[in-house]
Amino acid sequence: AQKITQTQPGMFVQEKEAVTLDCTYDTSDQSYGLFWYKQPSSGEMIFLIYQGSYDEQNATEGRYSLNFQKARKSANLVISASQLGDSAMYFCAMREGSEYGNKLVFGAGTILRVKS
Amino acid sequence: EAQVTQNPRYLITVTGKKLTVTCSQNMNHEYMSWYRQDPGLGLRQIYYSMNVEVTDKGDVPEGYKVSRKEKRNFPLILESPSPNQTSLYFCASGERLWPEQYFGPGTRLTVT
């Protein structure tokens, strides 16, 4: 079974609107972490946000927030007030295990296109 | 400037010809890792290293070797490349795996 599932291959959003990118995960560990990375068309990988499984509050970084629903095993990325520069591929990823768990598993990604 | 560098950025080679992709970071990070990116599969971890002389397999280590003799360098070695290793390769480093890693610019490898 896939550990990280991103069900939306592609999404469109109007500039200045909010958009949610879906991510569900599968793990039996109690300690894990979830990441979102952005990959623009130029190809570089850019870290956006991180949520630990024991973090009580949803992570936020500027216009990015992670909607963490532990019981549903979902970690959706919410981008508020979309900008044209948000057009990119977005990857959800998970690390498992204890403090020393150092493997990272990525989802297949979601392509986001922001329309003007 | 804090950065992760990879060389070469582009490489076309033939089956069976040994090659090395270098990765270097100037941030004194302990954790380094290699990933390959293929369409529809996202990124998959090949190997990672938690410190000098400490390396471990990721999800797709077959056909690859790594070494970590110095903290700043983490080369990826393909001893006998095959066409199924044609991919985009990323090196990354961080204090540890989380909260974030810094990625290199990527190396696009084609094996014919």
Contacts between the chains, C-beta under 8 A, distances in Angstrom:
chain1	res1	chain2	res2	distance
A	4	B	42	7.7
A	33	B	97	8.0
A	33	B	98	5.0
A	33	B	99	7.7
A	35	B	98	7.2
A	35	B	99	7.9
A	35	B	100	7.6
A	43	B	88	7.5
A	43	B	105	7.1
A	43	B	106	5.4
A	44	B	103	6.4
A	44	B	105	6.0
A	44	B	106	7.3
A	45	B	43	7.8
A	45	B	90	6.2
A	45	B	92	7.4
A	45	B	103	3.8
A	45	B	106	8.0
A	46	B	103	7.8
A	47	B	99	7.8
A	47	B	100	3.9
A	47	B	101	6.7
A	47	B	102	7.7
A	50	B	98	5.6
A	50	B	99	3.8
A	50	B	100	6.4
A	52	B	98	7.4
A	91	B	42	5.7
A	91	B	43	6.7
A	93	B	43	7.6
A	95	B	97	5.4
A	95	B	98	6.1
A	100	B	50	7.9
A	101	B	97	7.6
A	102	B	31	6.8
A	102	B	33	8.0
A	102	B	48	5.5
A	102	B	50	6.1
A	102	B	56	7.2
A	102	B	96	7.4
A	102	B	97	4.9
A	103	B	45	6.0
A	103	B	48	7.2
A	103	B	58	6.0
A	103	B	59	7.1
A	104	B	33	7.1
A	104	B	35	8.0
A	104	B	45	5.4
A	104	B	48	8.0
A	104	B	58	7.8
A	104	B	97	6.2
A	105	B	45	7.3
A	105	B	59	7.0
A	106	B	35	7.8
A	106	B	42	3.9
A	106	B	43	4.3
A	106	B	44	7.0
A	107	B	42	5.4
A	108	B	40	5.7
A	108	B	41	6.2
A	108	B	42	4.7
A	109	B	42	5.3
